[in-house]
């Protein structure tokens, strides 16, 4: 069962989700890059090993064992990155696409605020059972709030 930090919000406002994006973005970027790399290396290793006996005397056995160990370490790192998101209260949905959801509420009902790597801030939401295909733009008031919050953060960064 994934653990969640006691400090993580049970329900994010648009402002809270956007405020967490610098950290979430960094974790998701690392997660997406490492995930694609691990998938690619596993496919190449599978191709190299296909139809070959796994004997301890086989040529390059040491190198293949080292590659497998590196893949195991990187797979563990992927799990750690996913757990970091879960600890923040953020739910990863597609590690290769960099898609995450923030539990939230709109008009009193539970929904997800939806963000994807490459988007400047959280601008979409969907019903809990709809998934990414059900993504819709945030209501106008929330989009204005998100834009103002983002603009304020950019101005603060320029001043410092």
N, C-alpha and C positions, 0 to 999 in steps of 0.2 A: 504494500500500500504506500503510495507516495506521501511523503511528509510535506507539510506546509509550514512555513515560518509563522510563529504566533504574531509577528508584526505585519504579515501580508494581509492586505485588505480582503475581506470575504467578498466584497462587491466594489468594483472600481467605478469611479466617476470618469468621465472623459478626461478631465483635468488630471486626475491621478494616473490614469493609464499613460497619458502623454508625458507626464513628469517622470515616469519610470522608463520611458523609451531609450534614453542614452544607455542605460545598463542592459535593458532587454535587447536592444539593437546589437550591442557588442556580443552578447551571449548567442543570439540567433545567428549572427554572421559567422561566428566560430563554429557553431553547430552545423550550419548548412555547408560550409566549406569542408569541414572534416567528414561530414556524412557523405558528400559526393566523392571525396578522396578515398574513403574506406570502401565504398561501393565499387569504385573503379579498380582499386587494388585487389579486392576479393574476386572480382570477375577475371582479372588477368591471372591471378593465382589459380583459380579454378580451371582456366584454360590450359595453363602450363601443366597442371597435375592431371588433367583428364586423360584417362586411359593408361596412366603410368602406375606402376606398382610403388607403394610407399615403403620401400625397403630402407633400412638404415645405411646400407652401403651404396645407395643410388648417388650418382654424381649430383653435386650442388645441394645435397640434403641439408648441410649446415645452413646454407643461405636461405633455403626454403623454410627451415625451422625458425630462423631469425625473422623472416618476413611474417610468418604466422604469429610469432610472439608480439611483433610490433602491431599487427592488426588487432590482436587481443587487447593490448594496452590502449590503442586508439578507440576501440569499441567501448572499453570501460570509460574513457574520457567522454565519449558521446553520452553515456548514461549519466555521468556527473553533470554535464551541461544541461541535460533535460531536467535533472533534479534541481539545478540552480533556478531554472524557470519556475518549476513547481513550488519551490520554496518562496518565490516572490508572489505566488498566487496566480501565475500566468500559466495557461495550458497550451503546450505545443501541439499543433495539429498536423503540420507537415514539415519535417526537419529539412528536407531537401529544398522546399520552396521558401522556407523561412516564414511560415504562417503560424501565428499564435492568436489565442483568444484570451480576453480578459473578462471574467465573470462580472456582470453588471445588471442594472435594472433600467427599463424604460417603461414609463407609465405604470410603475409598480410591478411589472412582470419580469421574471428572470430572463436575461438575454446574454449574449456575448458581444463585447466590443471586439472587432476583428482588425488585425494589423498584419501586414505582409512586408517582409524585407524589401527595402527600396521605397516604400511609401514614407512621406515626410512626417506624418503623424497618424494617430488613430482617427479615421474618418468614416468607418463603416461599422455596421452591427449586423447580427442575425439572430434569429430565434435559436433557442438552445438545441432544438432537434433538426434545424435546417441545414447546418453545415455551411461551408464556404459558398456553395451554389446559391444559398439564400441571402448572400451579402447585400445590404442596402446602405445607401448613404445615411449618415446620422441625421436626425431631425435638424432642421435649419438652426435652431437656437444652440444646439450642441456643436454644430460645425462652426458657428460664429465664436462660441466660447473657446473651442479648440484652436481656431486661428489666432484669436487674441492672446491666448496663453502662449502659443508658439512664438508669436511676434514679441511678446514681453521677454521671453527667454533669450531670443536672438539679440535684442537690445541690451539685455544684462550682460551677455557674453561679449558684446562689442565694447561695453564700458569697462570690463575688467581686463 
